Amino acid sequence: MARILIVDDSPTDVQNLRNLLQKAGHSVSDVSSGEEAISRVRSEKPDAVIMDVVMPGVNGFQATRTLSKDAATAHIPIVVVSSKSQETDRVWALRQGAREYLVKPVKEADLLAKVNAVLAG
């Protein structure tokens, strides 16, 4: 069982992701902004982060870059889950430090496969 932080400003998306991850046995917490994500990851050191991109204030790309460049949090894998479906968005997310990229709506099998892959290292 891994501790996973969901970062998304959509309560519906958070609940959907939470249900899928908890059903797979993971412990899940959530925040609704990039600023909160940076603070929570630094303080709680989750095993993985599920990061939305489009959020007010600090967006998911910015939060991913901040966390992946910080020596204290760089080892924590980030899976970007976004409605942005362009290849350039996927490439940009990976360049910011994300380990995986999924487009919403996510399929349960795809989400769990990506999460398990990043947790395995």
C-alpha distances in whole Angstrom, upper triangle without the diagonal:
4,7,9,13,15,19,21,25,25,23,23,21,19,19,18,16,14,14,13,10,9,11,8,6,5,7,10,13,16,20,23,25,25,26,23,21,22,23,19,18,20,20,16,15,11,10,11,14,15,19,22,25,28,28,31,31,29,28,25,27,28,25,23,26,26,22,23,26,25,24,22,20,21,18,15,15,17,17,20,20,24,27,29,30,32,32,33,30,27,29,30,26,25,28,27,24,21,19,19,21,21,24,24,24,21,20,17,17,18,15,12,14,15,11,10,14,13,10,12,15
4,6,10,12,16,19,22,23,22,22,20,17,17,17,14,13,14,13,9,10,12,10,8,5,6,8,11,14,17,20,21,21,23,20,17,19,19,16,14,17,16,13,11,8,6,8,11,12,16,19,22,25,25,28,28,26,25,21,23,24,21,19,22,22,19,19,23,21,21,19,16,17,15,12,12,13,14,17,18,22,25,26,27,30,29,30,27,25,26,26,23,22,25,23,20,18,16,17,19,19,22,22,22,19,19,17,17,17,14,12,14,13,10,9,12,11,8,11,13
4,7,10,13,16,19,20,19,20,18,15,16,17,13,11,14,14,10,10,13,12,10,6,5,6,8,11,14,17,18,18,19,17,14,16,16,12,11,14,13,9,9,5,5,7,9,11,14,17,21,23,22,25,25,23,22,19,21,22,19,18,21,20,17,18,21,20,20,17,14,16,14,11,12,13,14,16,17,21,24,26,27,29,29,29,26,24,26,26,22,22,24,22,19,17,17,17,19,19,22,22,22,20,20,18,19,19,15,14,16,15,11,12,15,13,10,14,15
4,6,10,13,16,17,16,17,15,12,13,14,10,9,12,12,8,10,13,12,11,7,6,5,6,8,11,14,15,15,17,14,12,14,15,11,10,13,13,10,9,6,6,5,6,7,11,14,17,19,19,22,22,20,19,16,18,19,16,15,18,18,15,16,20,19,19,17,14,15,14,10,10,10,10,13,13,17,20,22,23,26,26,26,23,21,23,23,19,19,22,19,17,15,14,15,16,16,18,18,19,16,18,15,17,16,12,12,14,13,9,11,14,12,10,14,15
4,6,10,13,14,14,16,13,10,12,14,10,9,13,13,10,12,15,15,14,10,9,6,5,5,8,10,12,12,13,11,8,11,12,8,8,12,12,9,9,6,8,6,5,6,8,11,14,17,16,18,18,16,16,13,16,16,13,13,16,16,13,15,18,17,19,16,13,15,14,11,11,9,10,12,12,15,18,20,22,25,25,25,21,20,22,21,17,18,21,18,16,14,15,15,16,16,18,17,18,17,18,17,19,18,14,14,17,15,12,14,16,14,13,17,17
4,6,10,11,11,12,10,7,10,11,8,8,11,12,10,12,15,15,15,12,11,7,6,5,6,8,10,11,13,11,8,12,13,11,10,14,15,13,13,10,11,9,6,5,6,8,12,14,13,16,17,15,14,11,14,16,13,13,16,16,14,16,19,19,21,19,16,17,17,13,12,10,10,10,10,12,15,17,19,22,23,23,19,18,21,20,16,18,20,18,17,14,15,14,14,14,15,14,15,14,16,15,17,16,12,14,16,14,12,15,17,15,15,19,19
4,7,9,10,12,10,8,11,13,10,11,15,15,14,15,18,18,19,15,14,11,9,6,5,6,6,7,10,8,6,10,12,10,10,14,15,14,14,12,14,11,7,6,5,6,9,10,9,12,13,11,10,8,12,13,10,11,14,14,13,15,18,18,20,19,15,17,17,14,13,10,10,9,9,11,14,15,18,20,21,21,17,17,20,18,15,17,19,16,16,13,15,15,14,14,15,14,15,15,18,18,20,18,15,17,19,16,14,18,19,17,17,21,21
4,6,8,9,7,6,10,11,10,11,14,15,15,16,19,20,20,18,16,13,11,8,7,5,7,8,11,10,9,13,15,13,14,17,18,17,18,16,17,14,11,8,7,5,8,8,7,10,12,12,10,9,12,14,12,13,16,17,16,18,21,21,24,22,19,20,21,17,16,13,12,10,9,9,11,14,16,19,21,21,17,17,20,18,15,18,20,18,18,15,17,16,14,14,13,12,13,14,17,17,20,18,15,18,20,18,16,20,21,19,20,24,24
4,6,9,8,8,11,13,12,13,16,18,18,19,22,23,23,21,19,15,13,10,8,4,6,9,12,11,11,14,16,15,16,19,20,20,20,19,21,18,14,12,10,8,10,8,6,8,11,12,10,11,14,15,14,15,18,19,18,21,23,23,26,25,22,23,24,21,20,17,16,14,12,11,12,15,18,21,23,22,19,20,22,21,18,21,23,20,21,19,21,20,18,17,16,14,15,16,19,20,23,21,18,21,23,21,20,24,25,23,24,27,27
4,5,5,6,9,10,11,12,14,16,16,18,20,21,22,20,19,16,14,11,10,8,10,13,15,14,14,18,19,18,19,22,23,22,23,21,22,19,16,13,12,9,11,10,9,11,14,15,13,13,17,18,17,18,21,22,21,23,26,27,29,28,25,26,26,23,21,18,17,14,12,11,12,14,17,20,23,23,19,20,23,22,19,22,25,22,23,20,22,20,18,16,15,12,12,14,17,18,21,20,17,20,23,21,20,24,25,24,25,28,28
4,6,5,6,9,10,10,12,14,15,16,18,20,21,19,18,14,13,10,10,8,12,15,17,15,15,19,20,18,20,23,23,21,23,20,22,19,16,14,14,12,15,14,12,14,17,18,16,16,20,21,19,20,24,24,23,25,28,28,31,29,26,27,27,24,23,20,18,17,14,14,15,18,20,24,26,26,23,23,26,25,22,25,27,25,25,22,24,22,20,18,17,14,14,15,18,18,21,21,18,20,23,22,20,24,26,24,25,28,29
4,5,5,6,9,10,11,13,14,15,17,19,20,19,18,15,14,12,13,12,15,18,20,18,18,22,23,21,22,25,26,24,25,22,23,20,18,14,15,13,15,14,14,17,20,20,18,17,21,23,21,22,25,26,25,27,30,30,32,31,27,28,29,25,23,20,18,17,14,13,13,17,19,23,25,26,22,23,26,25,23,25,28,26,26,23,24,22,19,17,15,12,11,13,15,15,19,19,16,18,22,21,20,23,25,24,25,28,29
4,5,5,6,8,10,11,12,14,15,17,19,17,17,13,13,11,12,11,13,16,19,17,16,20,21,19,20,23,24,22,22,19,20,17,14,11,11,9,12,12,13,16,19,18,16,15,18,20,18,19,22,23,22,24,27,27,30,28,25,25,25,22,20,17,15,13,10,10,11,14,16,20,22,23,19,19,23,22,19,22,24,22,22,19,20,18,16,13,12,9,9,10,12,13,16,15,13,15,18,17,16,20,22,21,22,25,26
4,6,5,6,9,10,10,12,14,15,16,14,13,10,9,7,9,9,12,14,17,15,14,17,18,16,17,20,21,19,19,16,17,15,12,10,10,10,13,14,13,16,18,18,16,14,18,20,17,18,21,22,20,22,26,25,28,26,22,23,23,20,18,16,14,13,11,12,13,17,19,22,24,24,21,20,24,23,20,22,25,22,22,19,20,18,16,15,14,12,12,12,14,14,17,16,13,15,18,17,15,19,21,20,20,23,24
4,6,5,6,9,10,10,12,14,15,14,13,10,11,10,12,12,15,18,20,18,17,21,21,19,20,23,23,21,21,18,19,17,15,13,14,13,17,17,17,19,22,22,20,18,22,23,21,21,25,25,24,26,29,29,31,28,25,26,26,22,21,19,17,16,14,15,16,19,21,25,26,27,24,23,27,26,23,25,28,26,25,22,23,20,19,17,16,13,13,13,14,13,17,17,14,15,19,18,17,20,22,21,21,25,26
4,5,5,6,9,10,11,13,15,14,14,12,13,12,14,14,17,19,22,20,19,22,23,21,21,25,25,23,23,19,19,17,15,12,14,13,17,17,17,20,23,23,20,18,22,24,22,21,25,26,24,26,29,29,31,29,26,27,26,22,20,18,16,15,12,13,14,18,19,23,24,26,22,21,25,25,22,24,27,25,24,21,21,19,17,14,14,11,9,9,10,10,13,14,11,13,16,16,15,18,20,20,20,23,25
4,5,5,6,8,10,11,13,11,12,9,11,10,13,13,16,17,20,18,16,19,21,18,18,22,22,20,19,16,16,13,12,9,11,11,15,16,17,20,22,21,19,16,19,21,19,18,22,23,21,22,26,26,28,26,22,23,22,19,17,14,12,12,10,12,14,17,18,21,23,24,21,19,23,23,19,21,24,22,21,18,18,15,14,12,13,10,10,9,10,9,12,12,9,10,13,13,11,14,17,16,17,20,21
4,6,5,6,8,10,11,9,9,6,8,9,12,13,16,18,20,18,16,19,20,17,17,21,21,18,18,15,15,13,12,10,13,14,17,19,18,21,23,22,20,18,21,23,20,20,24,24,22,23,27,26,28,26,22,23,22,19,17,16,14,15,13,15,17,20,22,25,26,27,24,23,26,25,22,23,26,24,23,20,20,18,17,16,16,14,14,12,13,11,14,15,11,12,15,15,13,15,18,17,17,20,22
4,6,5,6,9,10,10,11,9,11,12,16,17,20,22,24,21,20,23,24,21,21,25,24,21,21,18,18,16,15,13,16,16,20,21,21,24,26,26,24,21,24,26,24,23,27,28,25,27,30,30,31,29,26,27,25,22,20,19,17,17,15,17,19,22,23,26,28,29,26,24,28,28,25,26,29,27,26,22,22,20,19,17,17,15,14,12,12,10,13,14,12,12,15,16,14,16,19,19,19,21,24
4,6,5,6,9,9,11,10,13,14,17,18,21,22,25,22,20,23,25,21,21,25,25,22,21,17,16,15,14,12,15,16,20,21,22,25,27,26,24,21,23,26,23,22,26,27,24,25,29,29,30,28,25,25,24,20,18,17,15,16,13,16,18,21,21,25,25,27,24,22,25,26,23,23,27,26,24,20,20,17,17,14,15,14,12,10,9,6,9,11,8,8,12,13,11,13,16,16,16,19,21
4,5,5,7,6,8,7,10,12,15,17,20,21,23,20,18,21,22,19,18,22,22,18,18,14,13,11,12,10,14,16,19,21,21,25,26,25,23,20,22,24,22,20,24,25,22,23,26,26,27,25,22,22,21,17,15,15,13,15,13,17,19,22,22,25,26,27,24,22,25,25,22,22,26,24,22,19,18,16,16,15,16,15,15,12,12,9,11,12,8,7,11,12,9,11,14,14,13,16,18
4,5,5,5,6,7,10,12,16,18,21,22,24,21,19,22,23,19,19,23,22,18,18,15,14,14,14,13,17,18,22,24,24,27,28,27,25,23,25,27,24,23,27,27,24,25,29,28,29,26,23,25,23,19,18,18,16,18,17,20,22,25,26,29,29,31,28,26,29,29,25,26,29,27,25,22,21,20,20,18,20,18,17,15,15,12,14,15,12,11,14,15,12,13,17,17,15,18,21
4,5,7,10,11,14,16,20,22,24,26,28,25,23,26,27,23,23,26,26,22,22,18,17,16,17,16,19,21,24,26,26,29,31,30,28,25,28,30,27,26,29,30,27,28,32,31,32,30,26,27,25,22,20,20,18,20,18,21,23,26,26,30,30,32,29,27,30,30,27,27,31,29,27,24,23,21,21,19,20,19,17,15,14,10,12,14,12,10,14,15,13,14,17,18,17,19,22
4,6,9,11,14,17,20,22,25,25,28,25,23,25,26,23,22,25,25,21,20,16,15,14,16,15,18,20,24,26,27,30,31,30,28,24,27,29,26,24,28,29,26,26,30,29,29,28,24,25,23,20,18,18,16,19,18,21,23,26,26,29,29,31,28,25,28,29,25,25,29,28,25,22,20,19,19,18,20,19,18,15,13,10,10,13,11,8,11,13,11,10,14,15,13,15,18
4,7,9,13,16,20,22,25,25,27,24,22,24,25,21,20,23,23,19,18,15,13,14,16,16,19,22,25,27,27,30,32,30,28,25,28,29,26,25,28,29,25,26,29,29,29,26,23,24,22,19,18,19,18,20,20,23,25,28,28,31,31,33,30,27,30,31,27,27,30,29,26,23,21,20,22,20,23,22,21,18,17,13,14,16,13,11,14,15,12,12,15,16,13,15,19
4,6,10,13,16,19,21,22,24,21,18,21,21,17,17,20,19,15,15,11,10,10,12,13,16,19,22,25,24,27,28,26,25,22,24,26,23,21,25,25,22,22,26,25,25,23,20,21,19,16,15,15,15,18,17,21,23,26,27,29,29,31,27,25,28,28,24,24,27,25,23,20,19,18,19,19,21,20,20,17,17,14,15,16,13,10,13,14,10,11,14,14,11,14,17
4,7,10,14,17,20,20,21,18,16,19,19,15,14,17,16,13,13,10,10,11,12,13,16,18,22,24,23,26,27,25,24,21,24,25,22,21,24,24,21,22,25,24,24,21,19,21,19,15,16,16,16,18,18,21,24,27,28,31,31,32,28,26,29,28,25,25,28,26,23,21,20,20,21,20,22,21,21,19,19,16,18,18,15,14,17,16,13,14,17,16,13,16,19
4,7,11,14,16,17,18,15,13,16,16,13,13,16,15,12,13,9,10,10,10,10,13,15,19,21,20,22,23,22,21,18,21,22,19,19,22,22,19,21,24,23,24,21,18,20,19,15,15,14,14,16,15,18,21,24,25,28,29,29,26,24,27,26,22,23,26,24,22,19,19,18,19,18,20,19,19,17,18,15,18,18,14,13,17,16,13,14,17,16,14,18,19
4,7,11,13,14,15,12,11,14,13,10,11,14,13,10,12,9,11,11,10,10,12,14,18,19,17,20,20,19,19,17,20,20,17,17,21,20,17,20,23,21,23,20,17,19,19,15,15,14,15,16,16,18,21,23,25,28,29,29,25,24,27,26,22,23,26,23,21,19,20,20,20,19,21,19,20,18,20,18,20,20,16,16,20,18,15,17,20,18,17,20,21
4,7,9,11,12,9,8,12,12,9,11,14,14,12,13,11,13,12,9,9,10,11,15,16,14,16,17,16,15,14,17,18,14,15,19,18,16,19,22,21,22,20,17,19,19,16,16,14,14,14,14,16,18,21,23,26,27,27,23,22,25,24,20,22,24,21,20,18,19,19,18,18,19,17,18,17,20,18,21,20,16,17,20,18,16,19,21,19,18,22,22
4,6,8,9,6,6,10,10,8,10,13,13,12,14,13,15,14,11,10,10,11,13,14,11,13,13,13,13,12,16,15,12,14,17,16,15,18,20,19,22,19,17,19,20,16,17,14,15,14,14,15,18,20,23,25,26,26,22,22,24,23,19,21,23,20,20,18,20,20,19,19,19,18,19,19,22,21,24,22,19,20,23,21,18,21,23,20,20,24,24
4,7,9,7,8,11,12,11,13,16,16,16,17,16,18,16,13,11,10,9,11,11,8,9,11,11,11,11,14,14,12,14,17,17,16,19,21,21,24,22,19,21,22,19,18,16,16,14,14,14,16,18,21,23,25,24,20,21,24,21,19,21,23,20,20,18,21,20,19,18,18,17,18,18,22,21,24,23,19,21,24,22,20,23,25,22,23,26,26
4,5,5,6,9,10,10,12,14,15,16,17,16,19,16,13,12,10,9,10,9,6,7,7,7,7,8,12,11,9,12,14,13,14,17,19,18,21,20,17,19,21,18,18,15,15,14,14,14,16,17,20,22,24,23,19,20,22,19,17,20,21,17,18,17,20,20,18,19,19,18,19,20,23,23,26,24,21,23,25,22,21,24,25,22,23,27,26
4,5,5,6,9,10,10,12,14,15,15,15,17,15,12,11,9,9,9,10,7,8,7,5,6,6,9,8,5,8,11,10,10,13,15,15,18,17,14,16,18,15,15,13,14,12,14,14,16,17,20,21,22,21,17,18,19,17,14,17,17,14,15,14,17,18,17,18,18,18,20,21,24,24,26,24,21,23,24,21,20,23,24,20,22,25,24
4,5,5,6,9,10,11,13,14,15,16,19,17,14,14,12,13,13,13,10,10,8,6,9,10,12,9,7,11,12,10,11,14,15,14,18,16,14,16,19,17,17,15,17,16,17,17,20,20,24,25,26,24,21,21,23,20,17,20,20,16,17,17,20,21,20,22,22,22,24,24,27,27,29,27,24,26,27,24,22,26,26,23,24,27,26
4,6,5,6,8,10,11,12,13,13,17,15,12,13,12,13,14,14,11,12,10,9,11,11,14,12,9,12,14,12,12,15,17,16,18,16,14,17,19,16,17,15,17,16,17,18,21,21,25,26,27,26,22,23,24,22,19,21,22,18,18,18,20,21,21,22,22,22,23,23,26,26,28,26,23,24,26,23,21,24,25,22,22,26,25
4,5,5,6,8,10,10,11,11,13,12,9,10,9,11,12,13,11,13,12,9,10,9,12,11,7,9,12,10,9,12,14,13,16,14,11,14,15,12,13,11,13,13,14,16,19,20,22,24,25,23,20,20,21,19,16,18,19,15,15,14,17,17,17,19,20,20,21,21,24,23,25,23,20,21,23,20,18,21,21,18,19,22,21
4,6,5,6,9,10,10,11,14,13,10,12,11,13,14,15,14,14,12,10,11,10,12,10,6,8,10,7,7,10,12,10,13,11,9,12,14,12,13,12,15,14,17,18,21,21,24,25,25,24,21,21,22,19,16,18,18,14,14,14,17,18,19,21,22,22,24,24,26,26,27,25,22,23,25,21,19,22,22,19,19,23,21
4,6,5,6,9,10,12,15,14,13,15,14,16,17,18,16,16,14,12,14,14,15,13,10,12,14,11,10,13,14,12,14,12,11,14,16,14,16,15,18,18,20,21,24,25,28,29,29,28,24,24,25,23,20,21,22,18,17,18,20,22,22,24,25,25,27,26,29,28,30,28,24,25,27,24,22,24,25,21,21,24,23
4,5,5,6,8,9,12,12,10,13,13,15,17,19,16,17,16,14,15,14,16,15,11,13,15,13,11,14,16,14,15,12,11,14,15,12,14,14,16,17,18,20,23,24,27,29,29,28,25,24,26,23,20,21,22,19,18,17,19,20,21,22,24,24,25,24,26,25,27,26,22,22,24,22,19,22,23,19,19,22,22
4,6,5,5,6,9,9,8,11,12,15,16,19,17,18,17,15,15,13,15,14,10,11,13,11,8,11,13,11,12,9,7,10,11,9,11,11,14,15,17,19,23,23,26,27,27,26,23,22,23,21,18,19,20,16,15,14,16,18,19,21,23,23,24,23,25,24,25,24,20,21,22,19,17,19,20,16,16,19,18
4,6,6,9,12,12,12,15,15,18,19,21,19,20,18,16,17,16,17,15,12,12,14,11,8,11,12,9,10,7,6,10,11,10,13,13,17,18,20,22,26,26,29,30,30,28,25,25,25,23,20,20,21,17,16,16,18,20,22,24,26,26,28,27,29,28,29,27,24,24,25,22,20,22,22,19,18,21,20
4,6,9,12,14,13,17,17,20,21,23,21,22,20,18,19,18,20,18,15,16,17,14,12,15,16,13,14,10,10,14,14,12,16,16,19,20,22,25,28,29,31,33,33,32,28,28,28,26,23,24,24,21,19,20,21,23,24,26,28,28,29,28,30,29,30,29,25,25,27,24,21,23,24,21,19,22,22
4,6,9,11,11,15,16,19,21,23,21,23,22,19,20,18,20,19,16,16,18,16,13,15,17,14,15,11,10,14,13,11,14,15,17,19,21,23,27,28,30,32,32,31,28,27,28,26,23,23,24,21,19,19,20,21,23,24,26,26,27,26,28,26,27,26,22,22,24,22,18,20,21,18,16,20,19
4,7,8,10,13,15,18,20,23,22,23,22,19,20,17,19,18,15,14,16,14,11,13,15,12,12,9,7,10,10,7,11,12,15,17,19,22,26,27,29,30,30,29,26,24,25,24,21,20,22,19,16,16,17,19,21,22,25,25,27,25,26,24,25,24,21,20,21,19,16,17,18,15,13,16,16
4,5,7,10,13,16,19,22,21,23,22,20,19,17,18,18,15,14,17,16,12,14,16,15,15,12,9,12,10,7,9,10,13,15,17,20,24,25,26,28,28,28,25,23,24,23,20,19,21,19,16,15,15,16,18,20,22,22,23,21,23,21,22,21,17,16,18,16,13,14,16,13,11,14,14
4,7,10,13,17,20,23,22,25,25,22,21,18,19,20,16,15,17,17,13,14,17,16,15,13,10,11,9,6,7,9,11,15,16,20,24,25,26,28,27,27,24,22,23,23,19,18,21,19,15,14,13,15,17,18,21,22,23,20,21,19,19,18,15,14,15,13,10,11,12,9,7,10,11
4,7,10,13,16,19,19,22,22,19,18,14,16,17,14,12,15,15,12,12,16,15,15,14,10,11,9,6,5,6,8,11,13,16,20,21,22,24,23,23,20,18,20,19,16,15,18,16,13,11,10,11,13,15,18,18,20,17,18,17,17,16,12,12,13,11,8,10,11,8,7,11,11
4,6,10,12,15,15,18,18,16,14,11,13,14,11,9,13,13,10,11,15,15,16,14,11,12,11,7,6,5,6,8,10,13,17,18,19,21,21,21,18,16,18,17,13,14,16,14,12,9,10,11,12,13,15,16,17,15,17,16,17,15,12,13,14,11,9,12,13,10,10,14,14
4,7,10,13,13,17,18,15,13,10,12,14,11,10,14,15,13,14,17,18,19,18,14,15,14,11,9,6,5,6,6,10,13,15,16,19,19,19,16,14,17,16,12,13,16,14,13,10,10,10,10,10,12,12,14,12,14,14,15,13,10,11,13,10,9,12,13,11,12,15,16
4,6,10,10,13,14,12,9,6,9,11,9,8,11,13,11,12,16,17,19,18,14,15,15,12,10,7,6,5,6,8,11,12,15,17,17,17,13,13,15,14,10,12,14,12,12,9,11,10,9,10,11,12,14,13,16,16,18,15,12,15,16,13,12,16,16,13,15,18,18
4,6,7,11,13,11,8,5,8,11,10,10,13,14,14,15,18,19,22,21,18,18,19,16,14,10,9,6,5,5,8,9,12,15,16,16,12,12,15,13,10,13,16,13,14,11,14,12,10,10,10,10,12,12,16,16,18,16,13,16,18,15,14,18,19,17,18,22,21
4,6,10,11,9,6,4,6,9,9,9,12,14,14,15,17,19,22,22,19,18,20,17,15,12,11,7,7,6,8,8,11,13,14,13,9,11,13,11,9,12,14,12,13,11,14,13,11,11,11,11,14,14,18,19,21,18,16,19,20,17,17,21,21,19,21,24,23
4,7,9,9,6,6,9,10,11,12,14,16,17,18,20,22,25,25,22,22,23,21,19,15,14,11,10,7,8,8,12,14,16,15,11,13,16,14,12,16,17,15,17,15,18,17,14,14,12,12,14,16,20,21,23,21,19,22,23,20,20,24,24,22,24,27,27
4,6,7,5,7,10,10,10,13,15,15,16,18,20,21,25,24,21,22,24,21,20,16,16,13,12,10,11,12,16,17,20,18,15,17,19,16,14,18,19,16,18,17,20,19,16,16,15,15,17,18,22,23,25,23,20,23,25,22,22,25,26,23,25,28,28
4,6,6,10,12,11,12,15,16,16,18,20,21,22,26,25,22,23,26,23,22,19,19,16,16,14,15,15,19,20,23,21,18,20,22,19,17,21,21,18,20,19,23,22,20,20,19,18,20,22,25,27,29,27,24,27,29,26,25,29,29,27,28,32,31
4,6,10,11,10,10,14,14,14,16,18,19,20,23,23,21,22,24,22,22,19,20,17,18,16,18,17,21,22,24,22,18,20,22,18,17,21,20,17,19,19,23,23,21,22,21,21,23,24,28,29,31,29,26,28,30,27,26,30,30,27,28,32,30
4,7,8,6,6,10,11,10,12,15,15,16,20,19,17,18,21,19,19,16,17,14,16,15,17,16,20,20,22,19,16,18,19,16,14,17,17,14,16,16,19,20,19,20,20,20,22,23,27,27,29,27,24,26,28,24,23,27,27,24,25,28,27
4,6,5,6,9,10,11,12,14,16,17,20,20,18,18,20,18,17,14,14,11,12,11,13,13,16,17,18,16,13,15,16,13,11,15,15,12,14,13,17,17,15,16,16,16,19,20,23,24,26,23,21,24,25,21,21,25,24,22,23,27,25
4,5,5,6,8,10,10,12,14,15,19,18,15,15,17,15,14,10,10,8,9,9,12,11,14,15,16,15,11,12,14,11,9,12,13,10,11,10,13,13,12,13,14,14,17,17,20,21,23,20,18,20,21,18,17,21,21,18,20,23,22
4,6,5,6,9,10,11,12,14,18,18,15,14,17,15,14,11,11,9,11,11,13,12,14,14,14,12,9,10,11,8,6,9,9,6,9,9,12,13,12,14,14,16,19,19,22,23,24,21,19,22,22,18,18,22,21,18,20,23,21
4,5,5,6,9,10,11,12,16,17,14,14,17,16,15,12,14,12,14,14,16,15,18,18,18,16,13,14,14,11,9,12,11,8,10,11,15,16,15,17,18,19,22,22,25,26,27,24,22,24,25,21,21,24,23,20,22,25,23
4,5,5,6,8,10,11,14,14,11,12,14,13,13,10,12,11,13,14,17,16,19,20,20,18,15,15,16,13,10,13,13,9,10,10,14,15,15,17,18,19,21,21,24,25,26,23,20,22,23,20,19,22,21,18,20,23,21
4,6,5,6,8,10,13,13,10,9,12,10,10,7,9,9,12,13,16,15,18,18,18,16,13,13,13,11,8,9,10,6,6,6,10,12,12,15,16,18,20,19,22,23,24,21,18,20,20,17,16,19,18,15,17,19,17
4,6,5,6,9,12,13,11,9,13,12,12,10,12,12,15,16,19,17,19,19,18,16,14,14,13,10,9,10,8,5,6,8,12,14,14,17,19,21,24,23,26,26,27,24,21,23,23,19,19,22,20,17,19,21,19
4,6,5,6,10,11,9,9,12,12,13,12,14,14,17,18,21,20,23,22,22,20,17,17,17,14,12,13,12,8,9,11,14,17,17,20,22,23,26,25,28,28,29,26,23,25,25,21,20,23,22,19,20,23,20
4,5,5,8,8,6,6,9,8,10,9,12,13,16,18,21,21,23,23,22,21,18,17,17,15,13,13,13,9,8,10,12,15,16,19,21,22,25,23,26,26,26,24,21,22,23,19,18,20,19,16,17,19,17
4,6,8,9,6,4,7,8,8,8,12,13,16,18,22,21,22,22,21,19,17,16,15,13,11,10,10,7,5,8,10,13,15,18,21,23,25,23,26,26,26,23,21,22,21,18,17,19,18,14,15,18,15
4,6,9,8,6,10,11,12,12,16,16,20,21,24,23,25,24,23,21,19,18,17,15,13,13,11,9,8,11,13,17,18,22,24,26,28,27,30,29,30,27,24,25,25,22,21,23,21,17,19,21,18
4,5,5,6,9,10,13,13,17,18,21,23,26,25,27,27,26,24,22,21,20,18,16,16,15,12,11,13,15,19,20,23,26,27,30,28,31,30,31,28,25,26,26,23,21,23,22,18,19,21,18
4,6,5,8,10,13,14,18,20,23,25,29,28,30,30,28,27,25,23,22,21,19,18,17,14,12,15,16,20,22,25,28,30,32,30,32,31,31,29,26,27,26,23,22,23,22,18,18,20,17
4,6,8,9,12,14,18,20,23,25,29,28,30,31,30,28,26,25,24,22,20,19,19,16,14,16,17,20,22,25,28,29,31,29,31,30,30,28,26,26,26,23,21,22,21,18,17,19,17
4,5,6,9,10,14,16,19,21,25,25,27,27,26,25,23,21,21,19,17,16,16,14,11,12,13,17,19,21,24,25,27,26,28,27,27,25,22,22,22,19,17,19,18,14,14,17,15
4,6,8,9,13,15,19,21,25,24,25,25,24,23,21,19,18,17,15,13,13,11,8,10,11,14,17,20,23,25,27,25,27,26,26,24,21,21,21,18,16,18,17,13,14,16,13
4,6,9,13,15,19,22,25,25,26,27,25,24,22,20,20,19,16,14,15,14,10,11,11,14,17,20,23,25,27,24,26,25,24,22,20,19,19,16,14,15,14,10,11,12,10
4,7,10,13,16,19,23,23,24,25,24,23,21,19,19,18,15,14,15,13,10,10,10,12,15,17,21,22,24,21,23,22,22,20,17,17,17,14,12,13,13,9,9,12,10
4,7,10,13,16,20,20,21,22,20,20,18,15,16,16,12,11,13,12,8,7,6,9,11,14,17,19,21,18,20,19,18,16,14,14,14,10,9,11,10,6,7,10,8
4,6,9,12,16,16,17,19,18,18,15,13,14,13,10,9,12,10,8,5,6,7,9,11,14,16,18,16,18,17,18,15,12,13,14,10,9,12,11,8,10,13,12
4,6,10,13,14,14,16,15,16,13,11,13,13,9,9,13,11,9,6,6,5,6,7,11,12,14,12,14,14,14,11,9,11,11,8,7,11,10,8,10,13,13
4,6,10,10,11,13,13,13,10,8,11,11,7,9,12,10,10,6,8,6,5,6,8,10,12,11,14,15,16,13,10,13,14,10,10,14,14,12,14,17,16
4,7,9,10,13,13,14,11,10,13,13,10,12,15,14,14,10,11,9,6,5,6,6,9,8,11,12,14,11,9,12,13,11,11,15,15,14,16,19,19
4,5,7,10,12,13,9,9,13,12,10,13,15,14,15,12,14,11,8,6,5,5,8,9,13,15,16,13,12,16,17,14,15,18,18,17,20,22,22
4,6,9,12,13,10,11,14,14,13,16,18,17,18,16,17,14,11,9,5,5,7,9,13,16,18,15,14,18,19,17,18,21,21,21,23,26,25
4,6,9,9,6,8,11,11,11,14,15,15,17,15,16,14,10,9,7,8,11,12,16,18,20,17,16,20,20,17,19,23,22,21,24,26,25
4,7,8,7,8,11,12,12,14,16,17,18,15,16,13,10,8,6,8,10,12,15,18,18,15,16,19,19,17,19,22,21,21,24,26,25
4,5,5,7,9,10,11,13,15,16,18,16,17,14,11,11,9,12,14,15,18,21,21,18,18,22,21,19,21,24,23,22,25,27,26
4,5,5,6,9,10,11,12,14,16,14,15,13,10,11,10,14,16,16,19,21,21,17,18,21,20,17,20,23,21,20,24,25,24
4,5,5,6,9,10,10,12,14,14,15,14,11,13,13,16,18,19,21,24,24,20,20,24,22,19,22,24,22,21,25,26,24
4,5,5,6,9,10,11,13,11,13,12,9,10,10,13,16,16,19,21,22,18,18,21,20,17,19,22,21,19,23,25,23
4,5,5,6,9,10,11,9,10,8,6,8,9,12,15,15,17,19,19,15,15,18,17,14,16,19,17,16,20,21,20
4,5,5,6,9,10,9,11,10,9,12,13,16,19,18,21,22,22,18,18,21,19,16,18,21,18,17,21,22,20
4,5,5,6,9,9,11,11,10,13,14,17,20,19,22,24,24,20,20,22,21,18,19,22,20,18,21,23,21
4,5,5,7,6,8,8,7,10,12,15,17,17,20,21,21,18,16,19,18,15,16,19,17,15,18,20,18
4,5,5,5,6,7,8,11,14,17,19,18,20,21,21,17,16,19,17,14,15,17,15,13,16,18,15
4,5,7,9,11,11,15,17,20,22,21,24,25,25,21,20,22,21,17,19,21,18,16,19,21,18
4,6,9,11,12,15,17,19,22,21,24,25,25,21,20,22,21,17,18,21,19,16,19,20,18
4,6,9,11,14,17,19,22,20,23,23,23,20,18,20,19,15,15,18,15,12,15,17,14
4,6,7,11,14,16,18,17,19,19,19,16,14,16,15,12,12,15,13,10,13,15,13
4,7,11,14,17,19,16,18,18,17,14,13,14,13,9,10,12,9,7,10,12,10
4,7,10,13,15,13,14,15,14,11,10,12,10,7,8,11,9,8,11,13,12
4,7,10,12,10,13,14,14,10,10,12,12,8,10,13,12,11,14,16,15
4,7,9,7,9,11,11,8,7,11,11,8,11,14,13,13,16,18,18
4,6,6,9,12,13,10,10,14,14,12,14,17,17,17,19,21,21
3,5,8,11,13,11,10,14,15,14,15,18,19,19,21,23,24
4,7,10,12,10,10,14,15,14,16,19,19,20,22,24,25
4,6,9,7,6,10,11,11,12,15,16,16,18,20,21
4,6,5,6,9,10,11,12,14,15,17,18,20,22
4,6,5,6,8,10,11,12,14,16,16,18,20
4,6,5,6,9,10,10,12,14,15,16,18
4,6,5,6,9,10,11,12,14,15,17
4,6,5,6,8,10,11,12,14,16
4,5,5,6,8,10,10,12,14
4,6,5,6,9,10,11,13
4,5,5,6,9,10,11
4,5,5,6,9,10
4,6,5,6,9
4,5,5,7
4,5,5
4,5
4
